[in-house]
Amino acid sequence: MGFNFKKSINLGCGLKLNIGKKSVGISAGTKGARVSVNSKGRKSATVGIPGTGISYTKTSTKKRKPK
């Protein structure tokens, strides 16, 4: 079993600071719509219907340059 760590800190005004074992990220939005970016370059946008559990997430990652 591996060790994991995840902590979310609410900064107010729809902002959240997310701290994990391997990266740090920030997300902004309200119930139903949210965008987030982390320290590894991953960006995601989520749209959902509150109270139903139905949501759609679009994720993009930073493209690596070939060596």
N, C-alpha and C positions, 0 to 999 in steps of 0.2 A: 504494500500500500504506500503510495507516494504522499508527500507533504504538499498541501495547497494552502494558499492564502488569498483572500479577496475581501476588500473593504470598500464600501461606498459611503462617501461623505456628502450630504446635501449642503450645497452652498447657497441655496435660496434662488429666487428668480428663475426657476426651472433649470438650474445648473447642478450637475453632480460630478464630483471627482471620484474616479474609480481607481483603486490601487490594487494591483495583483502581484503575484509572485514574479512575473517576468516583464510587466509593463505597467504604465500609468496612462490613464485616459481621462477625457472630459466629455460629458454629454450634455446636450441642451434640448429642451422641448417640453411638451405637456403630455397629458394622458392622450394617447392616440397618435402622436407624432413625435419623433425624437431623432436627432442626428448625433453621431459620436465620432471621435478621433482618438487614437491612442499613440503612444510614443514610438511604436514600430511602424507607423504610417498607415495603419488600417483605418479605413473610413466606412461608416455604415449609417444607413437611414432606415428607420422602422416606422411603418404606418400600421395602425391597428384599430379595432373596434373595442373600446373600453368595456370591460365586464363580460366579454364573450370568449376571450382567449384566442381570438382570430387575429393574426397579424402577418405582415409581409416585411421581410428585411432584405435590403440590397446592400451588399458588401463589396468594397473594392480594396485592393491591397496595393502597396507601393511596388512597382515593377523593378526587379533587379536588373542592373546593367551587366551585360555579358563581360567576362574577363578577357 
